[in-house]
Amino acid sequence: MKPAFDVWLPREAGQPIACANAAPGAESSLAALDYFRAAFLAQLTGGISPNAVALALSDWLLHLHAAPGRQLELALKWQDAVQELATHAALLMSGRPPACPDAPSDRRCATPAWQTEPFQLWQHGFREVRQWWADATCGVPGVSSHHTDLVSFCARQWCDLFAPANFPWSNPEVLERTAAEHGLNLLAGMGHLADDLARKAWGLPEHGLEDFKVGVNVAVTPGAVVFRNHLIELIQYAPSTNEVRPEPILITPAWIMKYYVLDLSPGNSLIRYLVAQGFTVFCISWRNVSARDRDLSLEDYRRLGFMAALDAVNRCVPGQRVHAVGYCLGGTLLSIAAAAMANQADDRLATITLLAAQTDFSEPGGLGLYIDASEVHFLESVMWAQGYLSADQMAAAFQSLRPIEDVAGRAVRTYLLGERAHPTDLVAWNADSTHMPYRMHAEYLRKLFLENELAAGCYEVDGRTIALRNIRTPIFALGTVNDHIAPWRSVFKLHYLTDADIRFVLTSGGHNAGVVSEPGHPGRWHRLCPRPKNGLRAGPDDWLAATTLCGGSWWPTWVEWLAHRSGAPRPANPRLGEPDADSDALMAAPGSYVRQG
């Protein structure tokens, strides 16, 4: 009898590895000095390379200094801004209402309280300063586009830090609430602040997150772990219908996150929904790596992750092709694996679904602000020193990309208005992040982000170059309209990289909320485009202009697409795992890896 679990022992740290792409010079004691220095500095900067920011600022300042025409243009714009503010102030002092200003740049200032003076004047001044800096940091001749984006982002964040809505004496809503409640809102806010600081000091989860427990009220779809190696646990979910489609679904989530973003509460679980539609569903749960896993490579994630899971699915459901699904980084890995399988004439995939997954990283979204050669070296140094990139370090990078307007808005509601928002299951999951092993993440940043090898057609698997062009399997690709991690126009570039039949869908929401978009969720929509009769590819803007807006979730559209590429339903088999495996040896879902901190 074949065991349900397979165990792979990792290489010990420092042991030679077959596919050596470690950071150059890491073995040298002199190079180690550079890595130690950068790793120490990263503790002070939150993992952001000061050299990258300094280079961007220098590029902008030097070129602006050498552009007298641009300087004169900015001086005239500043003069116009001052004149507009002076006119506004003069009308206010004379008792006449000023001309209706433009829409506020801060959406928090759209309430009627902000239409009174002097709050309207302050907001007008803030808007003029913010717009001037936006003009000053863009359009300077000679500055690289990457440096322009970084400087503009930093200027916008710095301006938003001083928005009138962020301070109690310049925020009319805070003043009104304080007067109405005789300061009790501020007292409640101070209590919230003390609680948050104490939780931070003691390493406790944020307020409300303790209400969500894996296996209790999230990740509760019935199933069992049917395969395990050092890197993954493979979960098979129990059927909930009398009949199921013969082709199973294999989901590959990103290893930067716990898999249960796709199995949150029962009402918004994508996995539970697929099971209810008559599919046999498998999902990978990634191991939360430690320092001893530092040498795990991107190839290990393909071989011991997706390919090992695919082999296990084939053993559990023999003789059937598989609907492969990849989410975010898991979709990128699935694309690599599918292209490698095409090289080997491996046709085990019935369809490929890519959810908010990039294959072309030339426009990588918000992370592209920071990811350059300097930042990659900085992150490599951090990972080289500790063996992995920790959850806190990754969270710091993502938090730095959040608009100050959003961060400050939450702080104002919590600490000044005294309102304590209760987190959702999606927020709780987002706080339950994972580690990234040194070697894999370094390869990912260099090969995919910096060199864009996958799109360029020079990415290698097992010493052979793979090409997405060789994929012939039908593809369902999903983009989300507010995605700042994998912008939908970047996801759309898959059309230019493969001749496969692609069904592209654009949905409301962001990188996570757009995917977790259950039927019945208010305000959800998605866009579909009829297939062109000539079969030619269109650009994203032309595609968008030709789309039809559909109300509701994209989940039923996807299930219909899968059903058309599946066989007729047949009686469900309640037995999980391999046909000849000992069912008593199976561990109940959600398994053990998802609980690793």
C-alpha positions as CSV (number, residue, x, y, z in Angstrom):
1,M,0.0,0.0,0.0
2,K,1.4,3.4,-1.0
3,P,1.6,5.9,1.9
4,A,-0.5,9.0,1.7
5,F,2.4,11.2,2.7
6,D,5.7,11.7,1.1
7,V,8.5,13.4,3.1
8,W,11.3,15.3,1.5
9,L,14.2,16.3,3.6
10,P,15.6,19.8,2.8
11,R,19.2,20.6,2.0
12,E,21.1,21.7,5.1
13,A,22.2,25.4,5.0
14,G,25.4,25.7,3.2
15,Q,25.2,22.3,1.4
16,P,25.9,22.6,-2.4
17,I,22.8,22.9,-4.5
18,A,22.2,21.8,-8.0
19,C,20.8,25.0,-9.5
20,A,23.1,27.6,-8.0
21,N,21.8,31.1,-8.3
22,A,22.6,32.4,-4.9
23,A,23.5,36.1,-4.6
24,P,26.9,36.7,-6.2
25,G,29.7,36.8,-3.8
26,A,27.7,35.5,-0.8
27,E,30.4,32.9,-0.1
28,S,33.2,35.5,0.2
29,S,34.0,36.8,3.7
30,L,34.6,40.3,2.2
31,A,31.2,40.3,0.4
32,A,29.6,39.1,3.6
33,L,30.7,42.4,5.2
34,D,28.5,44.2,2.6
35,Y,25.6,41.9,3.3
36,F,25.9,42.4,7.1
37,R,26.0,46.1,6.7
38,A,22.9,46.2,4.4
39,A,21.0,43.8,6.7
40,F,21.7,46.0,9.7
41,L,20.6,49.1,7.9
42,A,17.4,47.4,6.8
43,Q,16.4,47.1,10.4
44,L,16.4,50.9,10.6
45,T,14.7,51.6,7.3
46,G,11.9,49.0,7.3
47,G,13.6,47.1,4.5
48,I,13.6,50.1,2.1
49,S,16.9,50.8,0.5
50,P,17.9,54.4,1.2
51,N,20.3,54.3,-1.8
52,A,17.4,53.6,-4.1
53,V,15.5,56.6,-2.8
54,A,18.6,58.8,-2.9
55,L,19.3,57.8,-6.5
56,A,15.8,58.8,-7.5
57,L,15.9,62.1,-5.7
58,S,19.3,62.9,-7.1
59,D,18.2,62.1,-10.6
60,W,15.2,64.4,-10.2
61,L,17.0,67.2,-8.6
62,L,19.9,67.3,-11.0
63,H,17.7,67.3,-14.1
64,L,15.4,69.9,-12.6
65,H,18.4,72.1,-11.8
66,A,19.4,71.8,-15.5
67,A,16.0,72.7,-16.8
68,P,15.4,76.4,-16.5
69,G,12.3,76.2,-18.7
70,R,10.7,73.7,-16.4
71,Q,11.8,75.8,-13.3
72,L,10.1,78.9,-14.8
73,E,6.9,76.9,-15.6
74,L,6.8,75.6,-12.0
75,A,7.3,79.2,-10.6
76,L,4.4,80.4,-12.7
77,K,2.2,77.6,-11.4
78,W,3.2,78.5,-7.9
79,Q,2.3,82.1,-8.5
80,D,-1.1,81.1,-9.9
81,A,-1.8,78.9,-6.9
82,V,-0.9,81.7,-4.4
83,Q,-3.1,84.1,-6.4
84,E,-6.1,81.7,-6.2
85,L,-5.6,81.2,-2.5
86,A,-5.4,85.0,-2.0
87,T,-8.6,85.5,-3.9
88,H,-10.3,82.9,-1.8
89,A,-9.1,84.5,1.4
90,A,-10.1,88.0,0.2
91,L,-13.7,86.9,-0.7
92,L,-13.9,85.2,2.7
93,M,-12.8,88.3,4.6
94,S,-15.3,90.5,2.6
95,G,-18.2,88.2,3.5
96,R,-18.8,87.1,0.0
97,P,-18.9,83.3,-0.8
98,P,-15.8,82.2,-2.8
99,A,-16.3,80.5,-6.2
100,C,-17.1,76.9,-5.9
101,P,-13.8,75.1,-5.6
102,D,-12.8,71.9,-7.4
103,A,-13.6,68.5,-5.8
104,P,-11.5,67.9,-2.7
105,S,-8.4,65.8,-3.3
106,D,-9.0,64.0,0.0
107,R,-12.2,62.0,-0.3
108,R,-12.7,62.3,3.4
109,C,-13.4,66.0,2.9
110,A,-16.5,65.5,0.8
111,T,-19.0,65.8,3.7
112,P,-21.0,69.0,4.2
113,A,-18.9,70.0,7.3
114,W,-16.0,70.7,5.0
115,Q,-17.9,73.2,2.9
116,T,-17.8,75.7,5.7
117,E,-15.1,78.2,6.4
118,P,-12.2,78.2,7.3
119,F,-12.1,74.5,6.6
120,Q,-12.8,75.0,2.9
121,L,-9.9,77.5,2.6
122,W,-7.5,75.1,4.4
123,Q,-8.6,72.2,2.1
124,H,-8.1,74.5,-0.9
125,G,-4.6,75.4,0.2
126,F,-3.7,71.7,0.8
127,R,-5.1,70.9,-2.7
128,E,-3.0,73.6,-4.4
129,V,0.2,72.5,-2.6
130,R,-0.4,68.8,-3.4
131,Q,-1.0,69.6,-7.1
132,W,2.1,71.7,-7.3
133,W,4.3,68.9,-6.0
134,A,2.6,66.5,-8.4
135,D,3.5,68.9,-11.3
136,A,7.1,69.4,-9.9
137,T,7.9,65.7,-9.7
138,C,6.6,64.8,-13.1
139,G,7.6,65.9,-16.6
140,V,11.2,66.8,-15.7
141,P,13.2,66.1,-18.9
142,G,15.8,63.4,-18.6
143,V,14.6,61.7,-15.4
144,S,14.0,58.0,-15.8
145,S,10.4,56.8,-15.5
146,H,11.1,54.6,-12.5
147,H,12.7,57.5,-10.6
148,T,9.8,59.8,-11.6
149,D,7.3,57.3,-10.2
150,L,9.2,56.9,-7.0
151,V,9.8,60.6,-6.3
152,S,6.2,61.4,-7.2
153,F,4.9,58.7,-4.8
154,C,7.1,60.0,-2.0
155,A,6.0,63.6,-2.6
156,R,2.4,62.6,-2.6
157,Q,2.8,60.6,0.6
158,W,4.6,63.4,2.3
159,C,1.9,66.0,1.3
160,D,-0.9,63.7,2.4
161,L,0.8,63.4,5.8
162,F,-0.1,67.1,6.5
163,A,-3.7,67.0,5.1
164,P,-6.1,69.1,7.2
165,A,-8.3,66.0,7.9
166,N,-5.4,64.4,9.9
167,F,-5.5,66.9,12.8
168,P,-8.2,67.4,15.3
169,W,-8.0,71.3,15.2
170,S,-8.5,71.4,11.4
171,N,-11.0,68.5,11.0
172,P,-14.6,69.8,11.4
173,E,-16.0,66.3,11.9
174,V,-13.7,65.7,14.9
175,L,-14.5,69.1,16.4
176,E,-18.3,68.5,16.0
177,R,-18.0,65.1,17.5
178,T,-15.9,66.4,20.4
179,A,-18.4,69.1,21.2
180,A,-21.4,66.8,20.9
181,E,-19.9,64.1,23.2
182,H,-18.0,66.5,25.5
183,G,-14.7,64.9,24.6
184,L,-15.7,61.3,25.3
185,N,-14.7,60.4,21.8
186,L,-11.1,61.5,22.5
187,L,-11.1,59.6,25.8
188,A,-12.3,56.4,23.9
189,G,-9.7,57.0,21.2
190,M,-6.9,57.3,23.8
191,G,-8.1,53.9,25.2
192,H,-7.9,52.4,21.7
193,L,-4.4,53.8,21.3
194,A,-3.2,52.4,24.6
195,D,-4.6,49.0,23.7
196,D,-3.0,49.0,20.3
197,L,0.4,50.0,21.7
198,A,0.2,47.3,24.4
199,R,-0.7,44.7,21.8
200,K,2.2,45.8,19.6
201,A,4.7,45.7,22.6
202,W,3.6,42.2,23.6
203,G,3.4,40.8,20.1
204,L,-0.3,40.2,20.3
205,P,-2.7,40.3,17.3
206,E,-4.5,43.5,16.5
207,H,-7.9,44.1,18.1
208,G,-10.5,41.7,16.9
209,L,-8.2,39.4,15.0
210,E,-8.4,36.8,17.8
211,D,-12.0,36.2,16.9
212,F,-11.0,34.4,13.7
213,K,-9.4,30.9,14.3
214,V,-8.2,28.6,11.5
215,G,-10.3,25.5,11.5
216,V,-12.9,27.0,13.7
217,N,-14.6,29.8,11.8
218,V,-12.3,30.2,8.8
219,A,-10.8,27.4,6.6
220,V,-13.6,25.0,7.7
221,T,-14.6,23.4,4.4
222,P,-14.6,19.6,5.1
223,G,-11.7,17.7,3.7
224,A,-8.4,16.0,4.4
225,V,-4.7,16.3,3.8
226,V,-4.0,13.5,1.2
227,F,-0.3,14.3,0.5
228,R,2.6,16.0,2.3
229,N,6.2,16.7,1.6
230,H,8.6,19.2,3.1
231,L,7.1,22.1,1.1
232,I,3.3,21.4,0.8
233,E,0.3,19.8,2.2
234,L,-2.3,18.9,-0.4
235,I,-5.9,19.1,0.8
236,Q,-8.7,17.3,-0.9
237,Y,-12.2,18.5,-0.1
238,A,-15.2,16.2,0.5
239,P,-17.9,16.3,-2.1
240,S,-21.2,18.0,-1.1
241,T,-23.2,16.9,-4.2
242,N,-24.3,13.5,-5.4
243,E,-22.5,13.9,-8.7
244,V,-19.2,15.6,-9.6
245,R,-17.4,16.5,-12.7
246,P,-14.7,13.9,-13.6
247,E,-11.9,16.5,-14.0
248,P,-10.6,17.7,-10.6
249,I,-9.5,21.2,-9.8
250,L,-6.0,21.9,-8.4
251,I,-5.5,25.3,-6.7
252,T,-2.0,26.8,-6.3
253,P,-2.2,29.8,-4.0
254,A,0.8,32.2,-3.5
255,W,3.2,31.1,-0.8
256,I,3.4,34.7,0.4
257,M,0.0,34.1,1.9
258,K,-1.9,31.3,3.7
259,Y,-4.1,29.4,1.3
260,Y,-7.3,30.0,3.2
261,V,-7.9,33.3,1.5
262,L,-9.8,31.0,-0.8
263,D,-11.6,29.3,2.1
264,L,-12.6,32.1,4.5
265,S,-15.9,32.0,6.2
266,P,-18.5,29.6,4.7
267,G,-20.4,32.4,3.1
268,N,-17.4,33.7,1.0
269,S,-15.3,30.6,0.5
270,L,-14.4,30.1,-3.1
271,I,-13.4,26.5,-2.4
272,R,-16.7,25.7,-0.7
273,Y,-18.5,27.3,-3.7
274,L,-16.7,25.1,-6.2
275,V,-17.4,22.0,-4.2
276,A,-21.1,22.9,-4.2
277,Q,-21.0,23.3,-8.0
278,G,-20.0,19.6,-8.3
279,F,-16.2,19.8,-8.6
280,T,-13.6,17.7,-6.9
281,V,-11.3,20.3,-5.4
282,F,-7.7,20.0,-4.3
283,C,-5.7,22.9,-2.8
284,I,-2.0,23.4,-1.9
285,S,-1.2,24.6,1.6
286,W,2.4,25.9,1.7
287,R,4.8,25.3,4.5
288,N,5.8,28.4,6.5
289,V,9.6,28.1,5.9
290,S,12.3,28.7,8.5
291,A,16.0,29.6,8.3
292,R,17.0,26.0,7.5
293,D,14.9,26.3,4.3
294,R,17.1,29.2,3.0
295,D,18.3,27.2,0.0
296,L,14.8,26.4,-1.4
297,S,14.8,27.6,-4.9
298,L,12.0,28.7,-7.3
299,E,12.6,25.4,-9.1
300,D,11.9,23.6,-5.8
301,Y,8.6,25.4,-5.6
302,R,7.7,24.2,-9.1
303,R,9.0,20.6,-8.6
304,L,8.0,20.0,-5.0
305,G,5.0,22.3,-5.0
306,F,2.9,22.3,-8.1
307,M,4.3,19.2,-9.9
308,A,4.3,17.1,-6.8
309,A,0.7,18.2,-6.1
310,L,-0.3,17.4,-9.7
311,D,1.2,13.9,-9.4
312,A,-0.7,13.3,-6.2
313,V,-4.0,14.5,-7.8
314,N,-3.5,12.1,-10.6
315,R,-3.1,9.3,-8.1
316,C,-6.2,10.3,-6.2
317,V,-8.3,10.8,-9.4
318,P,-6.7,8.4,-11.9
319,G,-7.1,8.9,-15.7
320,Q,-8.4,12.4,-15.6
321,R,-7.0,15.7,-16.8
322,V,-6.9,18.5,-14.3
323,H,-8.3,22.1,-14.1
324,A,-5.2,24.0,-12.8
325,V,-5.8,27.3,-10.9
326,G,-3.1,29.7,-9.8
327,Y,-3.6,32.8,-7.6
328,C,-1.2,35.7,-7.6
329,L,2.4,34.3,-7.3
330,G,0.9,30.8,-7.5
331,G,-0.4,31.8,-11.0
332,T,3.0,32.8,-12.1
333,L,4.4,29.5,-10.9
334,L,1.6,27.7,-12.7
335,S,2.5,29.5,-15.9
336,I,6.1,28.4,-15.6
337,A,5.0,24.8,-14.9
338,A,2.6,24.8,-17.8
339,A,5.2,26.0,-20.2
340,A,7.7,23.4,-18.9
341,M,5.0,20.7,-19.4
342,A,4.5,21.9,-22.9
343,N,8.2,21.3,-23.6
344,Q,7.7,17.7,-22.4
345,A,4.4,17.1,-24.3
346,D,2.7,16.7,-20.9
347,D,-1.0,17.2,-21.6
348,R,-2.4,16.5,-18.1
349,L,-3.9,20.0,-17.8
350,A,-7.5,20.4,-19.1
351,T,-7.6,24.2,-18.4
352,I,-5.5,26.9,-16.8
353,T,-7.0,29.6,-14.6
354,L,-4.8,32.6,-13.5
355,L,-6.3,34.8,-10.8
356,A,-4.6,38.2,-10.6
357,A,-1.4,36.6,-11.7
358,Q,1.4,38.3,-13.7
359,T,3.5,36.7,-16.5
360,D,5.0,40.0,-17.7
361,F,6.6,42.1,-15.0
362,S,7.5,45.2,-17.1
363,E,4.6,47.0,-15.3
364,P,4.6,45.3,-11.9
365,G,2.3,47.7,-10.0
366,G,3.1,49.4,-6.7
367,L,6.0,47.1,-5.8
368,G,7.7,48.3,-9.0
369,L,8.3,51.6,-7.1
370,Y,10.9,49.9,-4.9
371,I,12.1,46.9,-6.9
372,D,15.3,47.9,-8.6
373,A,18.9,46.6,-8.4
374,S,19.6,48.5,-5.2
375,E,16.5,47.3,-3.4
376,V,17.0,43.7,-4.5
377,H,20.5,43.8,-3.1
378,F,19.1,45.2,0.1
379,L,16.4,42.5,0.4
380,E,19.0,39.8,-0.5
381,S,21.2,41.0,2.4
382,V,18.3,40.8,4.8
383,M,17.4,37.3,3.7
384,W,21.0,36.2,3.6
385,A,21.5,37.2,7.2
386,Q,18.4,35.4,8.6
387,G,17.6,32.9,5.8
388,Y,14.2,34.2,4.9
389,L,12.1,37.4,4.6
390,S,9.8,37.5,7.6
391,A,6.1,38.4,7.7
392,D,6.8,41.7,9.4
393,Q,9.4,42.7,6.8
394,M,7.0,41.9,4.0
395,A,4.2,43.7,5.7
396,A,6.3,46.8,6.1
397,A,6.9,46.9,2.3
398,F,3.2,46.5,1.5
399,Q,2.2,49.0,4.2
400,S,4.5,51.6,2.8
401,L,2.6,51.4,-0.5
402,R,-0.7,52.2,1.1
403,P,-1.9,55.7,0.6
404,I,-1.3,57.9,3.7
405,E,-4.9,59.0,3.2
406,D,-6.1,55.5,4.0
407,V,-3.8,55.0,6.9
408,A,-4.5,58.4,8.4
409,G,-8.3,57.9,7.8
410,R,-8.3,54.8,9.9
411,A,-6.3,56.5,12.7
412,V,-8.7,59.5,12.7
413,R,-11.7,57.2,13.0
414,T,-10.1,55.1,15.8
415,Y,-8.2,57.6,17.9
416,L,-10.0,60.9,17.3
417,L,-13.6,59.9,16.6
418,G,-13.4,57.0,19.0
419,E,-14.8,54.5,16.5
420,R,-13.3,51.0,16.7
421,A,-13.9,49.1,13.5
422,H,-14.3,45.3,13.8
423,P,-12.0,43.5,11.4
424,T,-13.4,41.1,8.7
425,D,-12.2,37.6,8.0
426,L,-10.2,39.0,5.0
427,V,-8.4,41.4,7.3
428,A,-7.7,38.6,9.8
429,W,-6.3,36.4,7.0
430,N,-4.1,39.3,5.7
431,A,-2.4,39.6,9.1
432,D,-1.6,35.8,9.0
433,S,1.3,36.1,6.6
434,T,4.2,33.7,5.9
435,H,8.0,33.7,5.3
436,M,9.8,33.7,2.0
437,P,13.0,31.7,1.7
438,Y,16.2,33.5,0.8
439,R,17.1,31.8,-2.4
440,M,13.6,31.5,-3.9
441,H,12.7,35.1,-3.3
442,A,16.1,36.4,-4.6
443,E,15.6,34.4,-7.8
444,Y,12.0,35.6,-8.1
445,L,13.0,39.3,-7.7
446,R,16.0,39.0,-10.1
447,K,14.7,36.7,-12.8
448,L,11.1,37.8,-12.9
449,F,11.0,41.4,-11.6
450,L,14.3,42.8,-12.8
451,E,15.1,40.7,-15.9
452,N,11.5,39.8,-16.8
453,E,12.9,36.5,-18.1
454,L,9.5,34.7,-18.4
455,A,8.0,37.3,-20.8
456,A,11.4,37.7,-22.6
457,G,11.5,34.0,-23.4
458,C,14.7,33.2,-21.6
459,Y,13.5,31.6,-18.4
460,E,15.0,28.1,-17.9
461,V,13.6,25.0,-16.3
462,D,15.9,21.9,-16.0
463,G,18.4,23.7,-18.2
464,R,16.0,24.2,-21.1
465,T,14.4,27.5,-22.1
466,I,10.6,27.5,-21.7
467,A,8.2,29.6,-23.7
468,L,4.7,30.6,-22.7
469,R,4.0,30.6,-26.5
470,N,4.0,26.8,-26.4
471,I,1.0,26.6,-24.0
472,R,-2.1,25.4,-25.9
473,T,-4.3,24.8,-23.0
474,P,-7.4,27.1,-22.7
475,I,-6.8,29.9,-20.2
476,F,-9.2,31.9,-18.0
477,A,-7.5,35.0,-16.8
478,L,-8.9,37.3,-14.1
479,G,-7.8,40.9,-13.5
480,T,-9.2,43.2,-10.7
481,V,-9.8,46.9,-11.4
482,N,-8.2,48.3,-8.3
483,D,-5.3,45.9,-8.1
484,H,-2.0,47.7,-7.1
485,I,0.0,44.5,-6.8
486,A,-0.9,42.9,-10.2
487,P,-2.5,45.7,-12.2
488,W,-5.1,44.3,-14.6
489,R,-3.4,45.8,-17.7
490,S,-0.2,44.0,-16.6
491,V,-2.2,40.7,-16.2
492,F,-3.7,41.4,-19.6
493,K,-0.3,41.2,-21.3
494,L,-0.6,37.4,-21.2
495,H,-2.5,37.9,-24.5
496,Y,0.8,38.9,-26.2
497,L,2.8,36.0,-24.8
498,T,0.7,32.9,-25.8
499,D,-1.5,31.8,-28.7
500,A,-3.7,29.8,-26.3
501,D,-7.5,30.5,-26.2
502,I,-7.8,33.2,-23.4
503,R,-11.0,34.2,-21.7
504,F,-10.2,37.4,-19.9
505,V,-12.5,38.8,-17.2
506,L,-12.1,42.2,-15.3
507,T,-13.8,42.4,-12.0
508,S,-14.4,45.0,-9.3
509,G,-12.3,45.1,-6.2
510,G,-8.6,44.8,-5.5
511,H,-6.0,42.1,-5.4
512,N,-7.8,40.1,-2.7
513,A,-11.3,41.5,-2.4
514,G,-11.8,41.2,-6.1
515,V,-11.0,37.5,-6.0
516,V,-13.1,36.8,-2.9
517,S,-16.2,38.1,-4.5
518,E,-19.0,35.7,-3.7
519,P,-22.4,35.8,-5.4
520,G,-24.8,38.1,-3.6
521,H,-22.0,40.5,-2.4
522,P,-23.4,44.0,-2.9
523,G,-21.8,46.3,-5.5
524,R,-19.9,43.6,-7.3
525,W,-19.6,43.5,-11.1
526,H,-17.4,42.1,-13.8
527,R,-16.7,42.8,-17.5
528,L,-16.7,40.4,-20.4
529,C,-15.8,40.9,-24.0
530,P,-17.3,38.9,-26.9
531,R,-14.7,37.0,-28.9
532,P,-13.4,38.9,-32.0
533,K,-14.5,37.2,-35.2
534,N,-11.1,37.6,-36.7
535,G,-9.4,36.0,-33.6
536,L,-6.9,38.9,-33.4
537,R,-5.7,40.2,-30.1
538,A,-6.7,43.7,-28.9
539,G,-5.0,46.1,-26.6
540,P,-6.4,46.6,-23.0
541,D,-8.1,49.9,-23.8
542,D,-9.8,48.5,-27.0
543,W,-10.8,45.4,-25.0
544,L,-12.3,47.5,-22.3
545,A,-14.3,49.6,-24.7
546,A,-15.8,46.5,-26.2
547,T,-16.8,44.8,-22.9
548,T,-20.2,44.3,-21.5
549,L,-20.8,45.2,-17.8
550,C,-22.3,42.3,-15.9
551,G,-23.7,42.8,-12.4
552,G,-22.7,40.4,-9.6
553,S,-19.9,38.0,-9.0
554,W,-17.5,36.5,-11.6
555,W,-17.7,33.1,-9.9
556,P,-20.7,31.8,-11.9
557,T,-19.1,33.0,-15.1
558,W,-15.9,31.0,-14.3
559,V,-17.9,27.9,-13.3
560,E,-19.8,28.0,-16.5
561,W,-16.5,28.3,-18.4
562,L,-15.1,25.3,-16.5
563,A,-18.3,23.2,-17.0
564,H,-18.1,23.7,-20.8
565,R,-14.6,22.1,-20.7
566,S,-15.5,19.3,-18.4
567,G,-17.1,15.9,-18.8
568,A,-20.6,14.9,-17.8
569,P,-21.1,14.6,-14.0
570,R,-20.8,11.1,-12.5
571,P,-21.6,9.7,-9.0
572,A,-19.4,11.3,-6.3
573,N,-16.9,9.1,-4.4
574,P,-16.9,10.1,-0.7
575,R,-13.5,8.5,-0.2
576,L,-10.7,11.0,-0.1
577,G,-7.1,10.3,-1.1
578,E,-5.5,7.6,-3.2
579,P,-7.8,4.6,-3.9
580,D,-5.4,2.2,-2.1
581,A,-4.3,4.5,0.7
582,D,-5.2,4.0,4.4
583,S,-7.9,6.5,5.1
584,D,-7.2,6.4,8.8
585,A,-3.8,8.0,8.1
586,L,-5.3,11.1,6.6
587,M,-5.2,14.4,8.6
588,A,-8.4,16.4,8.6
589,A,-8.4,19.8,6.8
590,P,-7.0,22.4,7.1
591,G,-3.9,20.4,8.1
592,S,-0.8,21.4,10.1
593,Y,1.2,23.7,7.7
594,V,-1.5,26.5,7.8
595,R,-1.1,26.7,11.5
596,Q,2.6,27.4,11.5
597,G,3.5,30.9,12.7
